Amino acid sequence: MRLLITLITAATLSLAPTAGFAKDKKMNGPEVVEMADISVGLSGLVCDFCSIALNKTFKKRDEVRGTYVDLDTKLLSVALNEGETLANEEIVKLVKKAGYSTTKITRKDGSEFIPPAKS
């Protein structure tokens, strides 16, 4: 009888809608570009390992819903969770932590930030 109840419960849970969990899911891939809140120009990118390092660094942040690195255009697209923000200085710091440098930060509202040149 316990086995039957366990099987029925497992079957029911596997058919349950997952929409409630969608907020917690991190996004991947080019679909992030379409809904990106922030676009970060980068220098120093040369290979897929570069994009992996950047994606890993940014996705650790609670504010970040998804990221995508385009090696051809050298842009990092960042989609934020609703109501969240990420300061320009923090973005520059995260990019540097991953081993790269920021050339320009553009936000969805059209504002731009160009980090000061190294002294």
Phi and psi in degrees as GROMACS dihedral restraints (atoms count N, CA, C in turn):
[ dihedral_restraints ]
;  ai    aj    ak    al  type     phi  dphi    fc
    3     4     5     6     1   -62.9    20    10
    4     5     6     7     1   -39.6    20    10
    6     7     8     9     1   -61.6    20    10
    7     8     9    10     1   -41.5    20    10
    9    10    11    12     1   -63.9    20    10
   10    11    12    13     1   -44.1    20    10
   12    13    14    15     1   -64.2    20    10
   13    14    15    16     1   -41.8    20    10
   15    16    17    18     1   -62.7    20    10
   16    17    18    19     1   -43.5    20    10
   18    19    20    21     1   -65.1    20    10
   19    20    21    22     1   -41.2    20    10
   21    22    23    24     1   -65.2    20    10
   22    23    24    25     1   -43.0    20    10
   24    25    26    27     1   -63.1    20    10
   25    26    27    28     1   -44.9    20    10
   27    28    29    30     1   -61.9    20    10
   28    29    30    31     1   -42.8    20    10
   30    31    32    33     1   -64.8    20    10
   31    32    33    34     1   -41.0    20    10
   33    34    35    36     1   -64.4    20    10
   34    35    36    37     1   -45.5    20    10
   36    37    38    39     1   -66.6    20    10
   37    38    39    40     1   -33.6    20    10
   39    40    41    42     1   -70.3    20    10
   40    41    42    43     1   -22.5    20    10
   42    43    44    45     1   -94.9    20    10
   43    44    45    46     1    -5.9    20    10
   45    46    47    48     1   -65.9    20    10
   46    47    48    49     1   144.3    20    10
   48    49    50    51     1   -65.6    20    10
   49    50    51    52     1   145.0    20    10
   51    52    53    54     1  -103.8    20    10
   52    53    54    55     1     9.5    20    10
   54    55    56    57     1   -58.2    20    10
   55    56    57    58     1   -32.1    20    10
   57    58    59    60     1   -65.9    20    10
   58    59    60    61     1   -22.2    20    10
   60    61    62    63     1   -94.4    20    10
   61    62    63    64     1    -6.1    20    10
   63    64    65    66     1   -61.7    20    10
   64    65    66    67     1   -32.5    20    10
   66    67    68    69     1   -63.7    20    10
   67    68    69    70     1   -34.6    20    10
   69    70    71    72     1   -80.0    20    10
   70    71    72    73     1   -14.5    20    10
   72    73    74    75     1   -75.8    20    10
   73    74    75    76     1   131.5    20    10
   75    76    77    78     1   -82.1    20    10
   76    77    78    79     1   139.1    20    10
   78    79    80    81     1   -89.2    20    10
   79    80    81    82     1   152.9    20    10
   81    82    83    84     1  -136.2    20    10
   82    83    84    85     1   159.0    20    10
   84    85    86    87     1    85.8    20    10
   85    86    87    88     1  -177.0    20    10
   87    88    89    90     1   -61.7    20    10
   88    89    90    91     1   -19.8    20    10
   90    91    92    93     1   -62.9    20    10
   91    92    93    94     1   -19.8    20    10
   93    94    95    96     1   -65.6    20    10
   94    95    96    97     1   -35.4    20    10
   96    97    98    99     1   -57.8    20    10
   97    98    99   100     1   -40.9    20    10
   99   100   101   102     1   -62.6    20    10
  100   101   102   103     1   -34.2    20    10
  102   103   104   105     1  -114.6    20    10
  103   104   105   106     1    16.2    20    10
  105   106   107   108     1   -62.4    20    10
  106   107   108   109     1   136.9    20    10
  108   109   110   111     1   -88.6    20    10
  109   110   111   112     1   -26.7    20    10
  111   112   113   114     1  -137.1    20    10
  112   113   114   115     1   137.7    20    10
  114   115   116   117     1  -120.8    20    10
  115   116   117   118     1   126.2    20    10
  117   118   119   120     1  -117.1    20    10
  118   119   120   121     1   119.3    20    10
  120   121   122   123     1   -77.2    20    10
  121   122   123   124     1   136.8    20    10
  123   124   125   126     1  -127.7    20    10
  124   125   126   127     1   155.2    20    10
  126   127   128   129     1  -130.4    20    10
  127   128   129   130     1   150.8    20    10
  129   130   131   132     1   100.4    20    10
  130   131   132   133     1    -0.3    20    10
  132   133   134   135     1   -81.1    20    10
  133   134   135   136     1   134.8    20    10
  135   136   137   138     1  -137.2    20    10
  136   137   138   139     1   -21.6    20    10
  138   139   140   141     1  -149.5    20    10
  139   140   141   142     1   178.8    20    10
  141   142   143   144     1   -62.9    20    10
  142   143   144   145     1   -29.8    20    10
  144   145   146   147     1   -64.8    20    10
  145   146   147   148     1   -29.6    20    10
  147   148   149   150     1   -62.7    20    10
  148   149   150   151     1   -47.4    20    10
  150   151   152   153     1   -66.3    20    10
  151   152   153   154     1   -36.3    20    10
  153   154   155   156     1   -62.7    20    10
  154   155   156   157     1   -43.6    20    10
  156   157   158   159     1   -62.1    20    10
  157   158   159   160     1   -44.2    20    10
  159   160   161   162     1   -67.1    20    10
  160   161   162   163     1   -46.2    20    10
  162   163   164   165     1   -58.9    20    10
  163   164   165   166     1   -44.6    20    10
  165   166   167   168     1   -62.6    20    10
  166   167   168   169     1   -44.2    20    10
  168   169   170   171     1   -62.8    20    10
  169   170   171   172     1   -46.5    20    10
  171   172   173   174     1   -74.9    20    10
  172   173   174   175     1   -36.4    20    10
  174   175   176   177     1   -70.2    20    10
  175   176   177   178     1   -12.9    20    10
  177   178   179   180     1   -71.3    20    10
  178   179   180   181     1   -18.6    20    10
  180   181   182   183     1   -79.8    20    10
  181   182   183   184     1   136.7    20    10
  183   184   185   186     1   -65.1    20    10
  184   185   186   187     1   -29.5    20    10
  186   187   188   189     1   -70.7    20    10
  187   188   189   190     1   -24.3    20    10
  189   190   191   192     1   -88.3    20    10
  190   191   192   193     1   124.7    20    10
  192   193   194   195     1   -89.5    20    10
  193   194   195   196     1   -36.0    20    10
  195   196   197   198     1  -167.5    20    10
  196   197   198   199     1   159.5    20    10
  198   199   200   201     1  -139.8    20    10
  199   200   201   202     1   157.9    20    10
  201   202   203   204     1  -152.0    20    10
  202   203   204   205     1   130.1    20    10
  204   205   206   207     1  -108.3    20    10
  205   206   207   208     1   124.3    20    10
  207   208   209   210     1  -102.8    20    10
  208   209   210   211     1   108.4    20    10
  210   211   212   213     1   -67.9    20    10
  211   212   213   214     1   -28.4    20    10
  213   214   215   216     1   -69.1    20    10
  214   215   216   217     1   -44.1    20    10
  216   217   218   219     1   -93.5    20    10
  217   218   219   220     1    -9.2    20    10
  219   220   221   222     1    58.6    20    10
  220   221   222   223     1    46.1    20    10
  222   223   224   225     1  -121.7    20    10
  223   224   225   226     1   139.4    20    10
  225   226   227   228     1  -106.5    20    10
  226   227   228   229     1   120.9    20    10
  228   229   230   231     1  -100.4    20    10
  229   230   231   232     1   133.3    20    10
  231   232   233   234     1  -125.8    20    10
  232   233   234   235     1   122.7    20    10
  234   235   236   237     1  -102.7    20    10
  235   236   237   238     1   129.8    20    10
  237   238   239   240     1   -99.6    20    10
  238   239   240   241     1   154.7    20    10
  240   241   242   243     1   -66.4    20    10
  241   242   243   244     1   151.3    20    10
  243   244   245   246     1   -56.7    20    10
  244   245   246   247     1   130.9    20    10
  246   247   248   249     1    82.1    20    10
  247   248   249   250     1     1.1    20    10
  249   250   251   252     1   -99.2    20    10
  250   251   252   253     1   159.6    20    10
  252   253   254   255     1  -142.1    20    10
  253   254   255   256     1   161.7    20    10
  255   256   257   258     1  -141.3    20    10
  256   257   258   259     1   118.3    20    10
  258   259   260   261     1   -67.3    20    10
  259   260   261   262     1   149.3    20    10
  261   262   263   264     1   -56.0    20    10
  262   263   264   265     1   -43.9    20    10
  264   265   266   267     1   -61.7    20    10
  265   266   267   268     1   -36.8    20    10
  267   268   269   270     1   -69.6    20    10
  268   269   270   271     1   -37.9    20    10
  270   271   272   273     1   -62.7    20    10
  271   272   273   274     1   -46.7    20    10
  273   274   275   276     1   -59.2    20    10
  274   275   276   277     1   -42.2    20    10
  276   277   278   279     1   -64.7    20    10
  277   278   279   280     1   -41.9    20    10
  279   280   281   282     1   -66.4    20    10
  280   281   282   283     1   -40.8    20    10
  282   283   284   285     1   -63.7    20    10
  283   284   285   286     1   -42.7    20    10
  285   286   287   288     1   -64.6    20    10
  286   287   288   289     1   -38.9    20    10
  288   289   290   291     1   -60.4    20    10
  289   290   291   292     1   -35.1    20    10
  291   292   293   294     1   -77.7    20    10
  292   293   294   295     1   -10.2    20    10
  294   295   296   297     1   103.0    20    10
  295   296   297   298     1    17.6    20    10
  297   298   299   300     1  -129.9    20    10
  298   299   300   301     1   179.7    20    10
  300   301   302   303     1  -127.7    20    10
  301   302   303   304     1   153.3    20    10
  303   304   305   306     1   -96.4    20    10
  304   305   306   307     1   131.0    20    10
  306   307   308   309     1   -99.5    20    10
  307   308   309   310     1   -33.1    20    10
  309   310   311   312     1  -165.2    20    10
  310   311   312   313     1   144.4    20    10
  312   313   314   315     1  -120.1    20    10
  313   314   315   316     1   123.9    20    10
  315   316   317   318     1  -119.3    20    10
  316   317   318   319     1   132.8    20    10
  318   319   320   321     1  -103.9    20    10
  319   320   321   322     1   162.7    20    10
  321   322   323   324     1   -56.7    20    10
  322   323   324   325     1   -32.4    20    10
  324   325   326   327     1   -77.1    20    10
  325   326   327   328     1    -0.6    20    10
  327   328   329   330     1    96.6    20    10
  328   329   330   331     1    -8.7    20    10
  330   331   332   333     1   -71.7    20    10
  331   332   333   334     1   147.8    20    10
  333   334   335   336     1  -127.8    20    10
  334   335   336   337     1   149.3    20    10
  336   337   338   339     1  -135.4    20    10
  337   338   339   340     1   126.1    20    10
  339   340   341   342     1  -113.4    20    10
  340   341   342   343     1   115.9    20    10
  342   343   344   345     1   -63.4    20    10
  343   344   345   346     1   148.3    20    10
  345   346   347   348     1   -63.6    20    10
  346   347   348   349     1   148.1    20    10
  348   349   350   351     1   -67.6    20    10
  349   350   351   352     1   150.6    20    10
  351   352   353   354     1   -65.6    20    10
  352   353   354   355     1   143.9    20    10
